[in-house]
Amino acid sequence: MAFRFELIHHPGASEDYLEARAFFTEIDPGLAKLFDDDFRGALAGLASGRLATHLYSANSTFRWVKLRRFSHKIFFDPKDDETRFVLAIVSGKRHPSRLLRMLRKRGRA
């Protein structure tokens, strides 16, 4: 698969991933493996440009990719035609207003 975009991760996004993975590992190591597989697939889709959806909000440029078997989404900012800045990996069950505040704060960093 050819990768069209370079992915740059916000430090908070790495922490989000590690927290989610630790949560699933505590429940069942097999579940954590499925999470890893879905996460890698979503990142590959993001880097290739195949998978992406807009986050519909006033004046928002954030976009997201959903993991296939989990409620988690990878939120990113399309900085330019070559780069995607990964801002967060969070559960889709998080309240939208809290999520948007976090994304805007990380987008300025």
N, C-alpha and C positions, 0 to 999 in steps of 0.2 A: 504494500500500500504506500503510495506516495504521500508525503506530508507537505501540505501547502503552507501551514502556519507554524511559527515558532511559539512555543508555550512558555510563558514566564509566570512563576508562581509568587503570589504575595506570601510572606511568612505566616500570616494568619491562616491561609488556605492549607498550608502544610500541617499546621496544628489541628485544623478541622478534620483533615483526613486521619491523622493519628488518633484523635479522640474517637472518631467513628469506628475505626478499625479495632481499637481497644474494647469498645463497647460490644462489638460483634464477637470478638475473641472470647470475651468473658461469658457470653451466652453459649457459643459453640465455635470451636476452631474451624469447622467446616463452613459455617456461615461466614466467618471472616474471609475464608478463601474465595467464596462466591462474591463477596463484596469487592475483594481485590480484582477478581476477573472482570466484574462489571465496571469497576472504576477504570481499569486499563482500557477496556473497550470504549468507554465514553471519552477518555482522553484521546484515543486514536481517532475517533470520529470527529472530535473537536479539532485536532491537528490537521486532519485531512479536509475539513470543511464540509463534511457530509451531514453532521448533526448540529443543529443549533436552533433555538427558539428565542424569540424576544421576550423580555420581561416587560410587560405592559404597565407603564407608569409614566406620569407626566415628566417630561424632560429626561427620560432614562435612556442610556445607551447600553445598559447591561443586557447580556444575553445568557442563556443557560442551556445545559445539556443534562437530561435526566438519565440516571443509571437505569438499566433495563429491569432489574428485579427488585430494586430498592426505591424508597421514596426520596432518596438523596439526589440533589442536583449540584452540578458544577456551574457556578456563576462566573462569568468572565466579562471583560471589557474589550471589545475589538479596537485596540489602539490604532492600528493602521492596516494596510493591506497585507502585511507580512507577520504581524504579531497578535497574539491573544494573551491578555493579562488575566490569569486565573485569580479571582478574588476570594472565593469561598467554596467550600464543599459542605452543604448543610441539608438537613432533613427537609423534605417538602412540607412537613407538618409544622414548621416554625411559622409564627405569625408574620404576615406579609409586611406590616409596618416596621417591625423589629428588624426583619431581614433587609429591607430597603435602607434603613438607617446604617446598618453595618456595612452594606455594600458601598454606600456613598462615602463613608468614613475611610474604608480601605481603598477606594478608588482615588482618593486624594493623596494617599501615601506614596 
